[in-house]
Amino acid sequence: MRSGQLRHRITVQQYTETRDDFGAVVETWADFAANVPAFVKPVASSDKWTGQQTTQQITHEIKMRYLSGVKSEMRVLYGSRVFDISAPPINWQERNMELTLLCTERL
């Protein structure tokens, strides 16, 4: 992957549960890796009819240098946009050099 393509900065977050002062479980997202150079590319969009309303779905492909520990349960932040990782990360040619994340944007 050419470094010139990595012009976007993303944050990879993981879901965590902590307890507050009263013992209640608090669900939060914590940064796993911040300010990661990446390439964010829209791949497809679709409209789906569910009941009486339409829902939109936009899918993206995010490429970045290999980062150990990234899982499909995580999410990606790009500016104010939030992307759910839809499938296990793809380790290109199994060489630990590049990861491809297939994501769905939250609207």
Backbone atoms as SQL, in Angstrom:
CREATE TABLE atoms (id INTEGER PRIMARY KEY, chain TEXT, resi INTEGER, resn TEXT, atom TEXT, x REAL, y REAL, z REAL);
INSERT INTO atoms VALUES
  (1, 'A', 1, 'MET', 'N', 0.846, -1.160, 0.000),
  (2, 'A', 1, 'MET', 'CA', 0.000, 0.000, 0.000),
  (3, 'A', 1, 'MET', 'C', 0.903, 1.238, 0.000),
  (4, 'A', 2, 'ARG', 'N', 0.583, 2.149, -0.854),
  (5, 'A', 2, 'ARG', 'CA', 1.349, 3.389, -0.952),
  (6, 'A', 2, 'ARG', 'C', 0.902, 4.356, 0.142),
  (7, 'A', 3, 'SER', 'N', 1.870, 4.986, 0.784),
  (8, 'A', 3, 'SER', 'CA', 1.551, 5.858, 1.910),
  (9, 'A', 3, 'SER', 'C', 0.719, 7.072, 1.499),
  (10, 'A', 4, 'GLY', 'N', 0.802, 7.495, 0.228),
  (11, 'A', 4, 'GLY', 'CA', 0.012, 8.623, -0.237),
  (12, 'A', 4, 'GLY', 'C', -1.477, 8.364, -0.217),
  (13, 'A', 5, 'GLN', 'N', -1.875, 7.093, -0.263),
  (14, 'A', 5, 'GLN', 'CA', -3.296, 6.754, -0.214),
  (15, 'A', 5, 'GLN', 'C', -3.875, 6.917, 1.194),
  (16, 'A', 6, 'LEU', 'N', -3.029, 6.864, 2.212),
  (17, 'A', 6, 'LEU', 'CA', -3.485, 6.902, 3.592),
  (18, 'A', 6, 'LEU', 'C', -3.662, 8.346, 4.053),
  (19, 'A', 7, 'ARG', 'N', -4.604, 9.046, 3.439),
  (20, 'A', 7, 'ARG', 'CA', -4.772, 10.476, 3.701),
  (21, 'A', 7, 'ARG', 'C', -5.856, 10.784, 4.736),
  (22, 'A', 8, 'HIS', 'N', -6.571, 9.793, 5.185),
  (23, 'A', 8, 'HIS', 'CA', -7.602, 9.993, 6.199),
  (24, 'A', 8, 'HIS', 'C', -7.060, 9.570, 7.566),
  (25, 'A', 9, 'ARG', 'N', -7.588, 10.154, 8.626),
  (26, 'A', 9, 'ARG', 'CA', -7.210, 9.776, 9.988),
  (27, 'A', 9, 'ARG', 'C', -8.441, 9.213, 10.689),
  (28, 'A', 10, 'ILE', 'N', -8.298, 7.985, 11.194),
  (29, 'A', 10, 'ILE', 'CA', -9.418, 7.305, 11.842),
  (30, 'A', 10, 'ILE', 'C', -9.043, 6.944, 13.274),
  (31, 'A', 11, 'THR', 'N', -10.055, 6.597, 14.047),
  (32, 'A', 11, 'THR', 'CA', -9.872, 6.063, 15.391),
  (33, 'A', 11, 'THR', 'C', -10.618, 4.741, 15.461),
  (34, 'A', 12, 'VAL', 'N', -9.938, 3.705, 15.913),
  (35, 'A', 12, 'VAL', 'CA', -10.562, 2.393, 16.109),
  (36, 'A', 12, 'VAL', 'C', -10.930, 2.301, 17.582),
  (37, 'A', 13, 'GLN', 'N', -12.192, 1.962, 17.855),
  (38, 'A', 13, 'GLN', 'CA', -12.666, 1.879, 19.228),
  (39, 'A', 13, 'GLN', 'C', -13.182, 0.487, 19.545),
  (40, 'A', 14, 'GLN', 'N', -13.063, 0.120, 20.832),
  (41, 'A', 14, 'GLN', 'CA', -13.611, -1.148, 21.287),
  (42, 'A', 14, 'GLN', 'C', -14.640, -0.897, 22.380),
  (43, 'A', 15, 'TYR', 'N', -15.615, -1.772, 22.454),
  (44, 'A', 15, 'TYR', 'CA', -16.705, -1.671, 23.418),
  (45, 'A', 15, 'TYR', 'C', -16.195, -2.121, 24.786),
  (46, 'A', 16, 'THR', 'N', -16.513, -1.345, 25.806),
  (47, 'A', 16, 'THR', 'CA', -16.118, -1.722, 27.164),
  (48, 'A', 16, 'THR', 'C', -17.282, -1.528, 28.113),
  (49, 'A', 17, 'GLU', 'N', -17.248, -2.273, 29.190),
  (50, 'A', 17, 'GLU', 'CA', -18.230, -2.124, 30.261),
  (51, 'A', 17, 'GLU', 'C', -17.474, -1.827, 31.547),
  (52, 'A', 18, 'THR', 'N', -17.880, -0.782, 32.230),
  (53, 'A', 18, 'THR', 'CA', -17.280, -0.433, 33.517),
  (54, 'A', 18, 'THR', 'C', -18.399, -0.252, 34.532),
  (55, 'A', 19, 'ARG', 'N', -18.021, -0.147, 35.772),
  (56, 'A', 19, 'ARG', 'CA', -19.011, 0.079, 36.829),
  (57, 'A', 19, 'ARG', 'C', -18.837, 1.486, 37.375),
  (58, 'A', 20, 'ASP', 'N', -19.972, 2.144, 37.625),
  (59, 'A', 20, 'ASP', 'CA', -19.908, 3.487, 38.212),
  (60, 'A', 20, 'ASP', 'C', -19.830, 3.378, 39.739),
  (61, 'A', 21, 'ASP', 'N', -19.924, 4.506, 40.404),
  (62, 'A', 21, 'ASP', 'CA', -19.807, 4.539, 41.866),
  (63, 'A', 21, 'ASP', 'C', -20.906, 3.758, 42.580),
  (64, 'A', 22, 'PHE', 'N', -22.035, 3.560, 41.907),
  (65, 'A', 22, 'PHE', 'CA', -23.157, 2.854, 42.516),
  (66, 'A', 22, 'PHE', 'C', -23.205, 1.379, 42.122),
  (67, 'A', 23, 'GLY', 'N', -22.245, 0.920, 41.341),
  (68, 'A', 23, 'GLY', 'CA', -22.184, -0.479, 40.942),
  (69, 'A', 23, 'GLY', 'C', -22.935, -0.805, 39.667),
  (70, 'A', 24, 'ALA', 'N', -23.547, 0.207, 39.055),
  (71, 'A', 24, 'ALA', 'CA', -24.277, -0.020, 37.808),
  (72, 'A', 24, 'ALA', 'C', -23.286, -0.148, 36.642),
  (73, 'A', 25, 'VAL', 'N', -23.629, -0.990, 35.692),
  (74, 'A', 25, 'VAL', 'CA', -22.775, -1.195, 34.524),
  (75, 'A', 25, 'VAL', 'C', -22.958, -0.026, 33.552),
  (76, 'A', 26, 'VAL', 'N', -21.840, 0.566, 33.149),
  (77, 'A', 26, 'VAL', 'CA', -21.843, 1.673, 32.202),
  (78, 'A', 26, 'VAL', 'C', -21.197, 1.187, 30.915),
  (79, 'A', 27, 'GLU', 'N', -21.931, 1.293, 29.811),
  (80, 'A', 27, 'GLU', 'CA', -21.429, 0.845, 28.510),
  (81, 'A', 27, 'GLU', 'C', -20.783, 2.027, 27.799),
  (82, 'A', 28, 'THR', 'N', -19.523, 1.863, 27.400),
  (83, 'A', 28, 'THR', 'CA', -18.807, 2.941, 26.728),
  (84, 'A', 28, 'THR', 'C', -17.934, 2.371, 25.604),
  (85, 'A', 29, 'TRP', 'N', -17.431, 3.267, 24.783),
  (86, 'A', 29, 'TRP', 'CA', -16.469, 2.918, 23.745),
  (87, 'A', 29, 'TRP', 'C', -15.140, 3.565, 24.112),
  (88, 'A', 30, 'ALA', 'N', -14.075, 2.769, 24.120),
  (89, 'A', 30, 'ALA', 'CA', -12.743, 3.266, 24.449),
  (90, 'A', 30, 'ALA', 'C', -11.857, 3.178, 23.210),
  (91, 'A', 31, 'ASP', 'N', -10.954, 4.137, 23.074),
  (92, 'A', 31, 'ASP', 'CA', -10.043, 4.134, 21.921),
  (93, 'A', 31, 'ASP', 'C', -9.093, 2.947, 21.997),
  (94, 'A', 32, 'PHE', 'N', -9.043, 2.177, 20.929),
  (95, 'A', 32, 'PHE', 'CA', -8.095, 1.074, 20.786),
  (96, 'A', 32, 'PHE', 'C', -6.836, 1.597, 20.089),
  (97, 'A', 33, 'ALA', 'N', -7.032, 2.429, 19.062),
  (98, 'A', 33, 'ALA', 'CA', -5.938, 3.079, 18.335),
  (99, 'A', 33, 'ALA', 'C', -6.471, 4.387, 17.781),
  (100, 'A', 34, 'ALA', 'N', -5.766, 5.480, 18.058),
  (101, 'A', 34, 'ALA', 'CA', -6.212, 6.798, 17.616),
  (102, 'A', 34, 'ALA', 'C', -5.265, 7.366, 16.567),
  (103, 'A', 35, 'ASN', 'N', -5.814, 8.228, 15.722),
  (104, 'A', 35, 'ASN', 'CA', -5.051, 8.933, 14.693),
  (105, 'A', 35, 'ASN', 'C', -4.318, 7.973, 13.749),
  (106, 'A', 36, 'VAL', 'N', -5.046, 6.944, 13.306),
  (107, 'A', 36, 'VAL', 'CA', -4.469, 5.917, 12.428),
  (108, 'A', 36, 'VAL', 'C', -4.621, 6.369, 10.970),
  (109, 'A', 37, 'PRO', 'N', -3.526, 6.404, 10.195),
  (110, 'A', 37, 'PRO', 'CA', -3.634, 6.739, 8.775),
  (111, 'A', 37, 'PRO', 'C', -4.410, 5.641, 8.036),
  (112, 'A', 38, 'ALA', 'N', -5.371, 6.036, 7.218),
  (113, 'A', 38, 'ALA', 'CA', -6.204, 5.052, 6.525),
  (114, 'A', 38, 'ALA', 'C', -6.720, 5.631, 5.210),
  (115, 'A', 39, 'PHE', 'N', -7.310, 4.746, 4.413),
  (116, 'A', 39, 'PHE', 'CA', -7.956, 5.114, 3.164),
  (117, 'A', 39, 'PHE', 'C', -9.410, 4.701, 3.279),
  (118, 'A', 40, 'VAL', 'N', -10.319, 5.671, 3.262),
  (119, 'A', 40, 'VAL', 'CA', -11.755, 5.418, 3.423),
  (120, 'A', 40, 'VAL', 'C', -12.416, 5.570, 2.064),
  (121, 'A', 41, 'LYS', 'N', -13.051, 4.481, 1.592),
  (122, 'A', 41, 'LYS', 'CA', -13.644, 4.485, 0.258),
  (123, 'A', 41, 'LYS', 'C', -15.080, 3.975, 0.314),
  (124, 'A', 42, 'PRO', 'N', -16.063, 4.770, -0.140),
  (125, 'A', 42, 'PRO', 'CA', -17.438, 4.272, -0.235),
  (126, 'A', 42, 'PRO', 'C', -17.517, 3.177, -1.300),
  (127, 'A', 43, 'VAL', 'N', -18.253, 2.122, -0.985),
  (128, 'A', 43, 'VAL', 'CA', -18.367, 1.001, -1.915),
  (129, 'A', 43, 'VAL', 'C', -19.770, 0.900, -2.489),
  (130, 'A', 44, 'ALA', 'N', -20.783, 1.019, -1.641),
  (131, 'A', 44, 'ALA', 'CA', -22.162, 0.855, -2.115),
  (132, 'A', 44, 'ALA', 'C', -23.129, 1.544, -1.160),
  (133, 'A', 45, 'SER', 'N', -24.311, 1.814, -1.668),
  (134, 'A', 45, 'SER', 'CA', -25.388, 2.311, -0.821),
  (135, 'A', 45, 'SER', 'C', -26.686, 1.662, -1.276),
  (136, 'A', 46, 'SER', 'N', -27.627, 1.561, -0.342),
  (137, 'A', 46, 'SER', 'CA', -28.897, 0.936, -0.696),
  (138, 'A', 46, 'SER', 'C', -30.008, 1.483, 0.187),
  (139, 'A', 47, 'ASP', 'N', -31.225, 1.385, -0.320),
  (140, 'A', 47, 'ASP', 'CA', -32.426, 1.719, 0.436),
  (141, 'A', 47, 'ASP', 'C', -33.189, 0.417, 0.664),
  (142, 'A', 48, 'LYS', 'N', -33.629, 0.211, 1.894),
  (143, 'A', 48, 'LYS', 'CA', -34.392, -0.993, 2.215),
  (144, 'A', 48, 'LYS', 'C', -35.715, -0.592, 2.826),
  (145, 'A', 49, 'TRP', 'N', -36.758, -1.301, 2.406),
  (146, 'A', 49, 'TRP', 'CA', -38.079, -1.086, 2.984),
  (147, 'A', 49, 'TRP', 'C', -38.258, -2.021, 4.161),
  (148, 'A', 50, 'THR', 'N', -38.539, -1.430, 5.330),
  (149, 'A', 50, 'THR', 'CA', -38.812, -2.206, 6.524),
  (150, 'A', 50, 'THR', 'C', -40.140, -1.720, 7.086),
  (151, 'A', 51, 'GLY', 'N', -41.138, -2.541, 6.967),
  (152, 'A', 51, 'GLY', 'CA', -42.458, -2.118, 7.415),
  (153, 'A', 51, 'GLY', 'C', -42.962, -0.983, 6.548),
  (154, 'A', 52, 'GLN', 'N', -43.231, 0.153, 7.143),
  (155, 'A', 52, 'GLN', 'CA', -43.742, 1.311, 6.426),
  (156, 'A', 52, 'GLN', 'C', -42.679, 2.391, 6.199),
  (157, 'A', 53, 'GLN', 'N', -41.404, 2.075, 6.461),
  (158, 'A', 53, 'GLN', 'CA', -40.387, 3.104, 6.316),
  (159, 'A', 53, 'GLN', 'C', -39.161, 2.600, 5.554),
  (160, 'A', 54, 'THR', 'N', -38.395, 3.554, 5.072),
  (161, 'A', 54, 'THR', 'CA', -37.196, 3.241, 4.315),
  (162, 'A', 54, 'THR', 'C', -35.973, 3.454, 5.196),
  (163, 'A', 55, 'THR', 'N', -35.036, 2.519, 5.139),
  (164, 'A', 55, 'THR', 'CA', -33.766, 2.695, 5.838),
  (165, 'A', 55, 'THR', 'C', -32.650, 2.692, 4.806),
  (166, 'A', 56, 'GLN', 'N', -31.687, 3.564, 5.017),
  (167, 'A', 56, 'GLN', 'CA', -30.559, 3.644, 4.105),
  (168, 'A', 56, 'GLN', 'C', -29.356, 2.948, 4.721),
  (169, 'A', 57, 'GLN', 'N', -28.567, 2.326, 3.848),
  (170, 'A', 57, 'GLN', 'CA', -27.360, 1.655, 4.308),
  (171, 'A', 57, 'GLN', 'C', -26.222, 2.031, 3.364),
  (172, 'A', 58, 'ILE', 'N', -25.146, 2.507, 3.939),
  (173, 'A', 58, 'ILE', 'CA', -23.974, 2.871, 3.149),
  (174, 'A', 58, 'ILE', 'C', -22.809, 2.025, 3.633),
  (175, 'A', 59, 'THR', 'N', -22.151, 1.334, 2.721),
  (176, 'A', 59, 'THR', 'CA', -21.023, 0.499, 3.083),
  (177, 'A', 59, 'THR', 'C', -19.733, 1.122, 2.584),
  (178, 'A', 60, 'HIS', 'N', -18.684, 0.931, 3.353),
  (179, 'A', 60, 'HIS', 'CA', -17.378, 1.486, 3.043),
  (180, 'A', 60, 'HIS', 'C', -16.302, 0.412, 3.185),
  (181, 'A', 61, 'GLU', 'N', -15.215, 0.640, 2.510),
  (182, 'A', 61, 'GLU', 'CA', -14.022, -0.178, 2.651),
  (183, 'A', 61, 'GLU', 'C', -12.946, 0.737, 3.233),
  (184, 'A', 62, 'ILE', 'N', -12.370, 0.329, 4.343),
  (185, 'A', 62, 'ILE', 'CA', -11.324, 1.117, 4.989),
  (186, 'A', 62, 'ILE', 'C', -10.046, 0.300, 4.974),
  (187, 'A', 63, 'LYS', 'N', -9.009, 0.855, 4.370),
  (188, 'A', 63, 'LYS', 'CA', -7.709, 0.183, 4.320),
  (189, 'A', 63, 'LYS', 'C', -6.732, 0.927, 5.201),
  (190, 'A', 64, 'MET', 'N', -5.921, 0.160, 5.912),
  (191, 'A', 64, 'MET', 'CA', -4.924, 0.744, 6.803),
  (192, 'A', 64, 'MET', 'C', -3.759, -0.216, 6.958),
  (193, 'A', 65, 'ARG', 'N', -2.672, 0.274, 7.526),
  (194, 'A', 65, 'ARG', 'CA', -1.562, -0.621, 7.805),
  (195, 'A', 65, 'ARG', 'C', -2.002, -1.636, 8.842),
  (196, 'A', 66, 'TYR', 'N', -1.332, -2.791, 8.860),
  (197, 'A', 66, 'TYR', 'CA', -1.703, -3.862, 9.776),
  (198, 'A', 66, 'TYR', 'C', -1.654, -3.382, 11.220),
  (199, 'A', 67, 'LEU', 'N', -2.691, -3.718, 11.962),
  (200, 'A', 67, 'LEU', 'CA', -2.783, -3.395, 13.376),
  (201, 'A', 67, 'LEU', 'C', -3.319, -4.628, 14.085),
  (202, 'A', 68, 'SER', 'N', -2.493, -5.235, 14.896),
  (203, 'A', 68, 'SER', 'CA', -2.865, -6.461, 15.586),
  (204, 'A', 68, 'SER', 'C', -3.998, -6.205, 16.579),
  (205, 'A', 69, 'GLY', 'N', -4.949, -7.117, 16.652),
  (206, 'A', 69, 'GLY', 'CA', -6.024, -7.043, 17.634),
  (207, 'A', 69, 'GLY', 'C', -7.321, -6.431, 17.154),
  (208, 'A', 70, 'VAL', 'N', -7.382, -5.946, 15.925),
  (209, 'A', 70, 'VAL', 'CA', -8.623, -5.364, 15.406),
  (210, 'A', 70, 'VAL', 'C', -9.619, -6.490, 15.150),
  (211, 'A', 71, 'LYS', 'N', -10.849, -6.316, 15.645),
  (212, 'A', 71, 'LYS', 'CA', -11.883, -7.352, 15.526),
  (213, 'A', 71, 'LYS', 'C', -13.164, -6.759, 14.968),
  (214, 'A', 72, 'SER', 'N', -14.054, -7.626, 14.541),
  (215, 'A', 72, 'SER', 'CA', -15.315, -7.174, 13.948),
  (216, 'A', 72, 'SER', 'C', -16.271, -6.583, 14.987),
  (217, 'A', 73, 'GLU', 'N', -15.996, -6.771, 16.279),
  (218, 'A', 73, 'GLU', 'CA', -16.850, -6.189, 17.323),
  (219, 'A', 73, 'GLU', 'C', -16.521, -4.719, 17.563),
  (220, 'A', 74, 'MET', 'N', -15.496, -4.213, 16.922),
  (221, 'A', 74, 'MET', 'CA', -15.060, -2.836, 17.123),
  (222, 'A', 74, 'MET', 'C', -15.777, -1.905, 16.153),
  (223, 'A', 75, 'ARG', 'N', -15.502, -0.616, 16.290),
  (224, 'A', 75, 'ARG', 'CA', -16.054, 0.365, 15.370),
  (225, 'A', 75, 'ARG', 'C', -14.959, 1.366, 15.000),
  (226, 'A', 76, 'VAL', 'N', -15.236, 2.143, 13.958),
  (227, 'A', 76, 'VAL', 'CA', -14.279, 3.125, 13.456),
  (228, 'A', 76, 'VAL', 'C', -14.923, 4.501, 13.473),
  (229, 'A', 77, 'LEU', 'N', -14.192, 5.487, 13.945),
  (230, 'A', 77, 'LEU', 'CA', -14.624, 6.872, 13.884),
  (231, 'A', 77, 'LEU', 'C', -13.795, 7.579, 12.822),
  (232, 'A', 78, 'TYR', 'N', -14.486, 8.323, 11.960),
  (233, 'A', 78, 'TYR', 'CA', -13.818, 9.148, 10.958),
  (234, 'A', 78, 'TYR', 'C', -14.476, 10.515, 11.022),
  (235, 'A', 79, 'GLY', 'N', -13.820, 11.438, 11.678),
  (236, 'A', 79, 'GLY', 'CA', -14.434, 12.735, 11.935),
  (237, 'A', 79, 'GLY', 'C', -15.630, 12.532, 12.848),
  (238, 'A', 80, 'SER', 'N', -16.792, 13.020, 12.447),
  (239, 'A', 80, 'SER', 'CA', -18.009, 12.838, 13.238),
  (240, 'A', 80, 'SER', 'C', -18.805, 11.613, 12.791),
  (241, 'A', 81, 'ARG', 'N', -18.271, 10.867, 11.847),
  (242, 'A', 81, 'ARG', 'CA', -18.978, 9.688, 11.310),
  (243, 'A', 81, 'ARG', 'C', -18.566, 8.427, 12.064),
  (244, 'A', 82, 'VAL', 'N', -19.523, 7.490, 12.195),
  (245, 'A', 82, 'VAL', 'CA', -19.296, 6.242, 12.911),
  (246, 'A', 82, 'VAL', 'C', -19.530, 5.083, 11.950),
  (247, 'A', 83, 'PHE', 'N', -18.582, 4.138, 11.910),
  (248, 'A', 83, 'PHE', 'CA', -18.669, 2.968, 11.048),
  (249, 'A', 83, 'PHE', 'C', -18.593, 1.707, 11.901),
  (250, 'A', 84, 'ASP', 'N', -19.566, 0.809, 11.729),
  (251, 'A', 84, 'ASP', 'CA', -19.511, -0.501, 12.375),
  (252, 'A', 84, 'ASP', 'C', -18.750, -1.447, 11.459),
  (253, 'A', 85, 'ILE', 'N', -17.819, -2.200, 12.027),
  (254, 'A', 85, 'ILE', 'CA', -17.076, -3.184, 11.234),
  (255, 'A', 85, 'ILE', 'C', -18.003, -4.376, 11.022),
  (256, 'A', 86, 'SER', 'N', -18.308, -4.681, 9.753),
  (257, 'A', 86, 'SER', 'CA', -19.335, -5.670, 9.413),
  (258, 'A', 86, 'SER', 'C', -18.824, -7.099, 9.314),
  (259, 'A', 87, 'ALA', 'N', -17.532, -7.276, 9.114),
  (260, 'A', 87, 'ALA', 'CA', -16.969, -8.606, 8.897),
  (261, 'A', 87, 'ALA', 'C', -15.585, -8.656, 9.530),
  (262, 'A', 88, 'PRO', 'N', -15.056, -9.854, 9.738),
  (263, 'A', 88, 'PRO', 'CA', -13.698, -9.924, 10.276),
  (264, 'A', 88, 'PRO', 'C', -12.716, -9.184, 9.372),
  (265, 'A', 89, 'PRO', 'N', -11.741, -8.491, 9.963),
  (266, 'A', 89, 'PRO', 'CA', -10.755, -7.764, 9.156),
  (267, 'A', 89, 'PRO', 'C', -10.004, -8.702, 8.210),
  (268, 'A', 90, 'ILE', 'N', -9.685, -8.193, 7.033),
  (269, 'A', 90, 'ILE', 'CA', -8.984, -8.986, 6.026),
  (270, 'A', 90, 'ILE', 'C', -7.506, -8.624, 6.076),
  (271, 'A', 91, 'ASN', 'N', -6.677, -9.606, 6.407),
  (272, 'A', 91, 'ASN', 'CA', -5.229, -9.435, 6.444),
  (273, 'A', 91, 'ASN', 'C', -4.717, -9.769, 5.045),
  (274, 'A', 92, 'TRP', 'N', -4.468, -8.747, 4.249),
  (275, 'A', 92, 'TRP', 'CA', -4.142, -8.921, 2.835),
  (276, 'A', 92, 'TRP', 'C', -2.933, -9.820, 2.656),
  (277, 'A', 93, 'GLN', 'N', -3.078, -10.888, 1.915),
  (278, 'A', 93, 'GLN', 'CA', -2.063, -11.898, 1.612),
  (279, 'A', 93, 'GLN', 'C', -1.440, -12.507, 2.873),
  (280, 'A', 94, 'GLU', 'N', -2.084, -12.358, 4.021),
  (281, 'A', 94, 'GLU', 'CA', -1.599, -12.907, 5.292),
  (282, 'A', 94, 'GLU', 'C', -0.157, -12.495, 5.581),
  (283, 'A', 95, 'ARG', 'N', 0.193, -11.251, 5.200),
  (284, 'A', 95, 'ARG', 'CA', 1.570, -10.781, 5.362),
  (285, 'A', 95, 'ARG', 'C', 1.717, -9.774, 6.503),
  (286, 'A', 96, 'ASN', 'N', 0.642, -9.511, 7.238),
  (287, 'A', 96, 'ASN', 'CA', 0.656, -8.553, 8.351),
  (288, 'A', 96, 'ASN', 'C', 1.185, -7.187, 7.926),
  (289, 'A', 97, 'MET', 'N', 0.756, -6.746, 6.745),
  (290, 'A', 97, 'MET', 'CA', 1.175, -5.446, 6.238),
  (291, 'A', 97, 'MET', 'C', -0.008, -4.495, 6.069),
  (292, 'A', 98, 'GLU', 'N', -1.172, -5.048, 5.733),
  (293, 'A', 98, 'GLU', 'CA', -2.334, -4.222, 5.412),
  (294, 'A', 98, 'GLU', 'C', -3.601, -4.890, 5.902),
  (295, 'A', 99, 'LEU', 'N', -4.511, -4.100, 6.464),
  (296, 'A', 99, 'LEU', 'CA', -5.826, -4.588, 6.873),
  (297, 'A', 99, 'LEU', 'C', -6.898, -3.891, 6.052),
  (298, 'A', 100, 'THR', 'N', -7.898, -4.653, 5.658),
  (299, 'A', 100, 'THR', 'CA', -9.073, -4.097, 4.998),
  (300, 'A', 100, 'THR', 'C', -10.267, -4.346, 5.902),
  (301, 'A', 101, 'LEU', 'N', -10.981, -3.281, 6.221),
  (302, 'A', 101, 'LEU', 'CA', -12.175, -3.372, 7.049),
  (303, 'A', 101, 'LEU', 'C', -13.397, -3.072, 6.197),
  (304, 'A', 102, 'LEU', 'N', -14.360, -3.978, 6.194),
  (305, 'A', 102, 'LEU', 'CA', -15.631, -3.764, 5.501),
  (306, 'A', 102, 'LEU', 'C', -16.602, -3.232, 6.549),
  (307, 'A', 103, 'CYS', 'N', -17.090, -2.023, 6.308),
  (308, 'A', 103, 'CYS', 'CA', -17.859, -1.326, 7.347),
  (309, 'A', 103, 'CYS', 'C', -19.211, -0.839, 6.818),
  (310, 'A', 104, 'THR', 'N', -20.112, -0.621, 7.763),
  (311, 'A', 104, 'THR', 'CA', -21.412, -0.020, 7.482),
  (312, 'A', 104, 'THR', 'C', -21.494, 1.273, 8.274),
  (313, 'A', 105, 'GLU', 'N', -21.843, 2.353, 7.586),
  (314, 'A', 105, 'GLU', 'CA', -21.919, 3.648, 8.267),
  (315, 'A', 105, 'GLU', 'C', -23.231, 3.772, 9.022),
  (316, 'A', 106, 'ARG', 'N', -23.161, 4.270, 10.258),
  (317, 'A', 106, 'ARG', 'CA', -24.367, 4.549, 11.026),
  (318, 'A', 106, 'ARG', 'C', -24.918, 5.888, 10.562),
  (319, 'A', 107, 'LEU', 'N', -26.199, 5.904, 10.253),
  (320, 'A', 107, 'LEU', 'CA', -26.831, 7.152, 9.801),
  (321, 'A', 107, 'LEU', 'C', -27.759, 7.696, 10.854);
